[in-house]
Amino acid sequence: MNHQKNKRTYCYWLAKEKFEKLKAQMDTQGTPMIGAQKMACEVFNCECGFVEPAIWSIYDEWDAATWYASSRHAGKNLVVSSARLGEEWEPLLETVFAPVDFLPSFLPSLQGKALLVKDPVYQHREPAGFGDFPEENREKLVNGIAKMHGREPEPFCNYLLEWRAVHANFVNPKYRAQAEYEGTPYSVSDSTRISSCCVELCGMVETGEKSFLVRPCMGAVIMNALERDRYYLVQNVKNRCVFREGSPPL
């Protein structure tokens, strides 16, 4: 995949009526919209794709779907585009993200990640059901990861701790980038230990932060939608005072 540094992805949230109107417009223009079939991240590398509400719970019932259901976007359709959709749709633009060359100077230890998870702000914000995989699913997941990387399976709780810590550092940040990225909070694990990156990429976390530095989860990597361990700078459009089409990510 060619992840040009200036390649941007635009994420919109549309209620049913607006979504049907957009689809009709795109059909008229001869621009096909690709619908996700099983996972939201399928559309991250489309020219224009969408995720209908029912898709979230097919494979992501105990991770991304819980964040979606608890967000202000619950019941809406996610539209992901490689270009801005036009002035009419600007009020519905939530995030814009693009790959960058950022590498963190520090990643917390497991003890540090446990402290992120124990933070009362995060504990209050974590949606009900997040990580509540049935035992059979847990076993399949850890065995699949182990096989993929040629190593012995780890306990599921190890992965769940890191998934939670990654979200926690966006909900109530403790680890931030330096001046070049204006103190933007970042993913505190690598892609093999990240779940549901779409939560931050698509603006499902209520935040006052202007931007996030997000690494893809393994689902997005496996779907060949985003680049493993690459950081993507996410602009939370509604929190930014000024956003111009020709400007750099920050």
N, C-alpha and C positions, 0 to 999 in steps of 0.2 A: 504494500500500500504506500502511496505517496502522500505523506503528511506535510504539505508545504506549511511553512511557518505562518503564512498569512491566510491560510485556509480557515474559514469561519463556518460555524454551524449555528443556526438560529432556531430557538425553541419557543413555540407559541402554545398557549392553552385556550381552547375554544369550546364553548358550550355547543350543544347539538345543533341548534339552528344556524349559528355562525359557521360551524364546521360543514354543514351541508351546503351552505352558500359558497364557501371557499372551494369545495370539491367541484361544484358546478362551474365556477369561474375557471378552475384549472382544466376541466374537461373542454371548455370552450376554447381555451388557449392551446389545447393539444399538449398539455404538460401532465404526464401521468403521475399520480400519487400512489406510492407503494405502502400497503398496510402491513404492519407487523402481524405475524401469524401466531407466535408463541411467546416472544420476549421483546420488550421495548427496544433493547439495544440493536435489534435487527435493522432499524431505520437510521442509525447514526451515520451510515455511510451512503445514504440515498441522496439523490438530488432533491427529492421532496417525499417525505414519508409521514405516516401517522400511526398513532397507537390509540385504539379505542378502549374504553374503560374495562371491558371484560378481559382484555389481554393480560393485564397485570397479574391476575391470579392463576394463570395457567401454569407457569413454571416458577413464579416469584411470590407465591402466596404467603410465605413466611419471611420475606425480606422486603423487596421493593413495594409490593402491594400494600404492606402495612403503613408505609410512609405515604403512599399515594392516598389511601383511604382516610388518613388523618390530616391531610393537607387541605388548603383552600382550593385546590384543583380537583378534588374528588368529584367524580362524575363527568369531568371534562375530557376532551380529546386532546392529546398531545400531537402537535404538528412540528416536524423537524425539517428544516430546509437549508440548502447550501447557499441560498440567496435570500435577501429580504423579500417579503411577500408584497410589500407596497404600503402606501400611506394608510389605507383603510384598516390595515391589520396591526399598525404600530401599537395601539393601546393594549394589545394582547400578547406582545412580545415580552417574554419573561427573562430569558438568558441568551447570551451569545458566548460561544466558546471556541477556542483555537489552540492548537498545539504550541508549546513553547519549550525552550531549552533549560528551564529551571531544574536544579537539583538541590535538595535541602542540605544544609550544612549539618543538620542533626535530626536523627529519628529517635524517639524515646524508646527505652527498654520496655520489656513486658510489664515491669513494675510501674513505669511511667504511664503506659497505656491503661493499666488497671485503675490508676488514679483518674484518668480522663473519664473512664466509664462510671466511676463512683461519684463524679461531680453531680451535686443535687440538681443543677439546671438541666444537665443531660438526662438524669434519671426521670425528671418530670416530663421531658419532651419525647423520650423514646416511645414510639407507638406500641400499643398493646399487640402482642403476638409476634413482635419482631424476633426472629431467631428460634421460634418454637417449632422447629422441624420435627416430625415424627422420627422415632428411633431408626426405622428402616431407611428413611431419606438421609439421615445423618451418616449412616454407615456407607451408603452409596457415594455420598459427597466426599467423605474423607478418603475412601478407597480410590475414587476417581482422580482426586488431586494427587494422591501418592503415585498412582500408575503414570499419570501425565509427567511427573517430575522424577520418576525412577527412585523413589525412596519409600521408607516405611510409613504407614499411615500414622497420623497424629490424632490425639483426642479431638473431638468436635469442639469442645469448650475452648481450645486454643484458638481456633479460627473465629469463633463467635466473639471472643474477647477483642480480637483485632478488628473485626467488622464494626463492633460497637465503638471502639476507640476512634476509628476513622470518622464516623459520623459525629462523635462527641467533639472532635476538634473543629468541626464546622458549626455545631450548635452553640458551643461556648469555648472559643479558641484559647488554647494555651501555647500552641506552637505556631509561629508566624514566619513568613519570609522576611528578608531584610529590605533595605530601602528601595532596591530596584523594582520590587513588586509591592511597595507601599504597605508592608506588614500584612500581606494577605495570608490567611490561614491555609494550610496545605494537608494533603493526605499523609498520614503518619505511618503507612505500611506500603509494601510493594503490591503489585497487581494480584499475586497469588493469594494474598490475604486481605482482599477487599471485596466487599459485597455491595451490590446495588449502587454503583456510581451514578446512575441516572437520578438519584435523589438530589444530588448536588448539581449535576450537569443541567438539569431541567428545572431547577428552582422549586423543589418541594419542601425545602427547609425555610421556615420563616426566620429571617435574619436581617440585621441592619448592616451586614457586611456588603461592601461594594463589589467584592470579587472573592473567588475561591481558586486554589490551585489543586486540581483533582486528577488523580491517577485512575485509569480504567479498572473495573473489576474483571475477574476472570471470565465472566459471561460475555462482556463486550470484546474481550480479546479472542475468546473461542469463536465468536461470531464474525471475527475478522472486521469488526466495526471500528475499533480504536486500537492504538498501538500500546503494547504491553509496557508498563512502567513509565511511559511518557506522561509528563504533566500537561494538563490542558487548563489554560487560564479561562475561567468562567466569569463573565461580567453579569452581575445581577442588575439588570437594566433599570429597574424601578428604584434602585438605591443609589444610582449614579446621577449626579447633578447634570452632567452633559454627556451625551453619547452621539458621536458623529460617525457616519459610514466610512469615511476615509481614514480615520484615526487608527493608530496601532492599538493592540489589545489593551494596553494601559499607557 
